[in-house]
């Protein structure tokens, strides 16, 4: 078997290029101290704790029409996650904003996905975080996918997840240990549905694999699960802000957090799904039974339109 060295890099790089990397545009690496645009260079050391222990945090956001949407909300949550894991920020907020902007510019795209990763850093293959001398920053810009409803205008189908939910403490941290989330997505694909909905030990709705979920009750109340067992989604929180403007119009009576059981979903008039990559989606079937009319409802349509306008609005 051949042994490679750095002098063999052209041959190694050719082996690292794959068809799916067509949508990988740019990556900043604190290890490199700069930005690369060749996917073959978008690498993280195997001994980085983020790779072999999931010991890192991340945020996913997007640029729409050249505007980075919801940046401050994502940075706030990134700080919360870092504090919870005692993970040092490798750069100042001002430098991070600049790095994100420069990486997006290097990508040359006005519409794109942006993922920010802060890792514990390389240092050993052990579990001791103190083996890692310094945390590292990676910013990756990739293609922006099409929102779910663009391909599924009739809405999404859901079923109950059998994957145990995260503990209250861990559910608030957007860390890189996403094994339960991966299994939830596998569960949805294997079941032939679009999403699965998680429930805690008390039978209350939590979240999907990467989605926040809520209901519109028969008396026009928009409810999302209480924040003690879910990740506070930036899109969910913004949608709730926008939804409150529908109350004076009579389209909604209230927007709130609440305990939501399976029977509440089946009795709901609408099921709302939110997330960075899907925007707002409508759930129309749960465990084989229709939700409401079995079609996307008026609250979904209103919220989807409002969020779209909000994302495309010029920066103040």
C-alpha positions as CSV (number, residue, x, y, z in Angstrom):
1,X,0.0,0.0,0.0
2,X,1.4,3.4,-1.0
3,X,2.4,5.9,1.8
4,X,1.7,9.5,1.0
5,X,3.5,12.7,2.1
6,X,2.8,16.4,1.5
7,X,4.7,16.2,-1.8
8,X,2.0,13.9,-3.0
9,X,-0.7,16.6,-2.4
10,X,-2.0,16.9,-6.0
11,X,-2.7,13.2,-6.1
12,X,-4.3,13.3,-2.7
13,X,-6.4,16.3,-3.6
14,X,-7.8,14.5,-6.7
15,X,-8.9,11.7,-4.5
16,X,-10.7,14.1,-2.1
17,X,-12.8,15.7,-4.8
18,X,-16.4,14.3,-5.0
19,X,-19.4,15.2,-7.1
20,X,-21.5,16.3,-4.1
21,X,-18.9,19.0,-3.4
22,X,-20.3,21.2,-6.3
23,X,-22.2,23.3,-3.7
24,X,-19.2,23.9,-1.4
25,X,-18.1,27.5,-2.1
26,X,-15.7,28.7,0.6
27,X,-14.4,27.9,4.0
28,X,-12.5,29.9,6.6
29,X,-10.3,27.9,8.9
30,X,-8.5,29.4,11.9
31,X,-5.9,26.6,11.5
32,X,-5.1,28.0,8.0
33,X,-5.6,31.5,9.1
34,X,-7.6,32.3,6.0
35,X,-10.1,31.2,3.4
36,X,-10.0,28.4,0.9
37,X,-12.4,27.8,-2.1
38,X,-11.2,24.4,-3.2
39,X,-13.4,21.7,-1.5
40,X,-10.4,19.4,-1.2
41,X,-8.9,21.9,1.3
42,X,-12.1,22.1,3.4
43,X,-10.6,19.8,6.1
44,X,-10.6,19.5,9.9
45,X,-8.0,17.4,11.7
46,X,-9.2,14.0,12.8
47,X,-7.9,14.6,16.4
48,X,-10.0,17.7,16.8
49,X,-12.5,17.0,19.6
50,X,-15.3,18.1,17.4
51,X,-14.6,15.3,15.0
52,X,-14.1,12.3,17.3
53,X,-16.2,13.4,20.3
54,X,-18.7,15.8,18.9
55,X,-17.1,18.4,21.3
56,X,-18.0,21.6,19.4
57,X,-20.9,23.9,18.6
58,X,-22.4,25.3,15.5
59,X,-24.9,27.6,14.0
60,X,-26.5,27.5,10.5
61,X,-27.8,30.7,8.9
62,X,-28.2,32.0,5.4
63,X,-27.7,35.0,3.2
64,X,-30.7,36.0,1.1
65,X,-30.3,38.6,-1.7
66,X,-26.9,39.4,-0.2
67,X,-28.1,40.0,3.3
68,X,-27.0,37.7,6.2
69,X,-30.3,37.0,7.9
70,X,-30.7,36.8,11.7
71,X,-26.9,37.0,12.3
72,X,-27.2,38.6,15.8
73,X,-29.7,36.0,17.0
74,X,-27.4,33.2,15.8
75,X,-24.3,34.8,17.4
76,X,-26.2,35.1,20.7
77,X,-27.1,31.5,20.7
78,X,-23.6,30.5,19.7
79,X,-22.3,32.3,22.9
80,X,-24.9,30.5,25.0
81,X,-23.8,27.2,23.6
82,X,-20.1,28.0,24.2
83,X,-20.8,29.0,27.7
84,X,-22.7,25.8,28.5
85,X,-19.7,23.7,27.2
86,X,-17.0,26.0,28.7
87,X,-15.7,26.5,25.2
88,X,-13.6,29.6,24.6
89,X,-14.5,31.8,21.7
90,X,-11.4,31.9,19.4
91,X,-12.1,35.4,18.1
92,X,-14.0,38.5,19.1
93,X,-17.5,39.1,17.9
94,X,-16.3,41.9,15.6
95,X,-13.7,39.6,14.1
96,X,-16.3,36.8,13.6
97,X,-18.7,39.1,11.8
98,X,-15.8,40.2,9.5
99,X,-14.8,36.6,8.9
100,X,-18.3,35.6,8.0
101,X,-18.7,38.5,5.6
102,X,-15.3,37.8,4.0
103,X,-16.1,34.1,3.5
104,X,-19.4,34.9,1.9
105,X,-17.7,37.4,-0.4
106,X,-15.1,34.7,-1.3
107,X,-18.0,32.4,-2.1
108,X,-19.3,34.9,-4.7
109,X,-23.0,34.1,-3.9
110,X,-25.8,36.4,-2.8
111,X,-27.9,33.4,-1.7
112,X,-26.1,30.8,0.4
113,X,-26.0,28.7,3.6
114,X,-23.5,29.8,6.2
115,X,-22.4,27.4,8.9
116,X,-20.2,28.5,11.9
117,X,-18.4,25.9,13.9
118,X,-16.4,26.4,17.0
119,X,-14.4,23.3,18.0
120,X,-12.5,22.3,21.1
121,X,-9.6,22.0,18.8
122,X,-7.0,19.3,18.0
123,X,-4.8,17.8,20.7
124,X,-5.5,14.2,21.3
125,X,-7.9,11.3,20.7
126,X,-8.8,11.2,24.4
127,X,-11.9,12.6,26.1
128,X,-10.1,15.2,28.2
129,X,-10.9,18.7,26.9
130,X,-7.7,20.0,28.5
131,X,-5.7,18.0,25.9
132,X,-6.8,20.6,23.3
133,X,-4.6,23.8,23.6
134,X,-7.0,26.1,21.8
135,X,-10.5,26.2,20.3
136,X,-10.8,26.7,16.6
137,X,-13.2,28.4,14.2
138,X,-14.5,27.2,10.9
139,X,-17.0,29.1,8.7
140,X,-18.4,27.2,5.6
141,X,-20.5,28.7,2.8
142,X,-22.5,26.2,0.7
143,X,-25.4,26.2,-1.7
144,X,-28.8,27.4,-0.3
145,X,-31.3,24.6,-0.8
146,X,-34.9,25.1,-1.8
147,X,-37.4,25.4,1.1
148,X,-39.5,22.3,1.8
149,X,-42.8,23.7,0.6
150,X,-41.4,24.6,-2.8
151,X,-41.2,20.9,-3.5
152,X,-44.2,19.8,-1.3
153,X,-46.9,22.5,-1.8
154,X,-49.5,20.1,-0.3
155,X,-47.6,20.0,3.0
156,X,-45.7,17.5,5.0
157,X,-46.5,14.2,6.6
158,X,-45.3,13.4,10.2
159,X,-45.2,10.5,12.6
160,X,-44.2,10.1,16.2
161,X,-40.5,9.6,16.8
162,X,-39.3,6.7,19.0
163,X,-35.9,8.3,19.6
164,X,-35.4,9.3,23.2
165,X,-35.3,13.1,23.6
166,X,-32.3,15.0,24.8
167,X,-32.1,16.0,28.5
168,X,-33.3,19.5,29.4
169,X,-29.7,20.8,29.8
170,X,-28.4,19.3,26.5
171,X,-31.4,20.3,24.5
172,X,-30.5,24.0,24.9
173,X,-27.0,23.5,23.4
174,X,-26.5,23.5,19.7
175,X,-23.5,21.1,19.8
176,X,-22.1,18.8,17.2
177,X,-23.2,15.6,18.9
178,X,-26.2,15.1,16.6
179,X,-26.6,11.3,16.8
180,X,-30.2,11.5,18.0
181,X,-31.0,14.0,15.3
182,X,-29.5,11.8,12.7
183,X,-31.5,8.8,13.9
184,X,-34.7,10.9,13.8
185,X,-34.1,11.8,10.2
186,X,-33.4,8.1,9.4
187,X,-36.6,7.2,11.2
188,X,-38.5,9.6,8.9
189,X,-37.0,8.3,5.7
190,X,-37.5,4.7,6.8
191,X,-41.2,5.4,7.7
192,X,-41.8,7.2,4.3
193,X,-42.8,10.5,5.9
194,X,-41.3,13.9,5.7
195,X,-40.7,14.6,9.4
196,X,-40.9,13.0,12.8
197,X,-42.1,14.7,16.0
198,X,-40.3,14.0,19.3
199,X,-42.1,13.8,22.7
200,X,-40.6,13.9,26.2
201,X,-41.3,11.5,29.1
202,X,-44.5,13.3,29.9
203,X,-45.8,13.0,26.4
204,X,-45.3,16.6,25.5
205,X,-44.2,17.6,22.0
206,X,-40.5,18.6,21.7
207,X,-39.0,19.0,18.2
208,X,-38.1,17.3,15.0
209,X,-34.7,16.2,13.7
210,X,-33.8,19.8,12.9
211,X,-37.1,21.5,13.1
212,X,-39.2,23.4,15.6
213,X,-42.9,22.5,15.6
214,X,-46.1,24.0,16.8
215,X,-49.9,24.0,16.3
216,X,-52.7,26.3,15.6
217,X,-55.6,25.4,17.9
218,X,-59.3,25.3,16.8
219,X,-59.7,28.6,18.6
220,X,-56.8,30.2,16.7
221,X,-54.0,30.1,19.2
222,X,-50.5,29.5,17.8
223,X,-48.6,27.4,20.3
224,X,-45.0,26.1,20.4
225,X,-43.5,23.8,23.0
226,X,-42.2,25.3,26.2
227,X,-38.5,26.2,25.9
228,X,-37.3,24.0,28.8
229,X,-36.9,20.8,26.6
230,X,-36.3,22.3,23.1
231,X,-33.7,24.3,21.3
232,X,-34.9,27.9,21.0
233,X,-35.0,28.1,17.2
234,X,-34.1,31.5,15.8
235,X,-36.7,31.0,13.0
236,X,-39.3,29.9,15.4
237,X,-38.8,32.9,17.6
238,X,-38.9,35.3,14.7
239,X,-42.1,33.6,13.3
240,X,-43.7,34.0,16.7
241,X,-42.8,37.8,16.6
242,X,-44.3,38.1,13.2
243,X,-47.4,36.0,14.2
244,X,-48.3,38.5,16.9
245,X,-49.1,41.1,14.3
246,X,-51.9,38.8,13.2
247,X,-53.7,39.1,16.5
248,X,-55.2,42.6,16.0
249,X,-56.5,41.4,12.6
250,X,-58.3,38.5,14.3
251,X,-56.4,35.8,12.4
252,X,-54.9,34.7,15.7
253,X,-56.1,35.1,19.3
254,X,-52.8,34.3,21.0
255,X,-49.1,33.3,20.4
256,X,-47.6,31.4,23.2
257,X,-45.5,28.5,24.6
258,X,-47.5,25.6,26.0
259,X,-47.5,21.8,26.7
260,X,-48.7,20.1,23.5
261,X,-49.8,16.5,23.6
262,X,-50.5,14.1,20.7
263,X,-54.3,14.6,21.0
264,X,-53.7,18.4,20.7
265,X,-52.0,17.9,17.4
266,X,-54.9,15.7,16.1
267,X,-57.4,18.3,17.3
268,X,-55.4,21.2,15.8
269,X,-56.5,23.2,12.8
270,X,-53.0,23.5,11.6
271,X,-49.5,22.2,12.3
272,X,-46.6,24.7,11.8
273,X,-43.0,23.7,11.2
274,X,-40.1,26.1,11.2
275,X,-36.3,26.0,10.6
276,X,-33.5,27.8,8.9
277,X,-33.4,25.6,5.9
278,X,-37.2,25.1,5.5
279,X,-38.5,28.5,6.6
280,X,-42.1,27.8,7.4
281,X,-43.8,24.6,6.4
282,X,-47.2,23.1,7.0
283,X,-47.8,19.6,8.5
284,X,-51.0,18.1,7.1
285,X,-50.9,14.5,8.4
286,X,-49.8,13.0,11.8
287,X,-49.5,9.3,12.4
288,X,-51.7,8.6,9.4
289,X,-54.5,11.0,10.4
290,X,-55.2,14.4,8.8
291,X,-54.5,17.6,10.7
292,X,-57.3,20.0,10.3
293,X,-58.5,20.0,6.7
294,X,-55.4,18.0,5.6
295,X,-54.2,20.9,3.6
296,X,-52.0,23.9,4.4
297,X,-54.1,26.5,6.2
298,X,-54.4,30.3,6.4
299,X,-52.1,30.8,9.3
300,X,-49.3,28.8,7.5
301,X,-49.8,30.9,4.3
302,X,-49.7,34.2,6.3
303,X,-46.6,33.2,8.3
304,X,-44.8,31.9,5.2
305,X,-45.4,35.1,3.3
306,X,-44.4,37.3,6.3
307,X,-41.2,35.4,6.9
308,X,-40.3,35.6,3.2
309,X,-40.8,39.3,3.2
310,X,-38.8,39.6,6.4
311,X,-35.8,37.7,4.9
312,X,-35.8,39.8,1.8
313,X,-36.2,43.2,3.5
314,X,-33.2,45.5,3.1
315,X,-31.0,45.9,6.1
316,X,-32.0,48.9,8.3
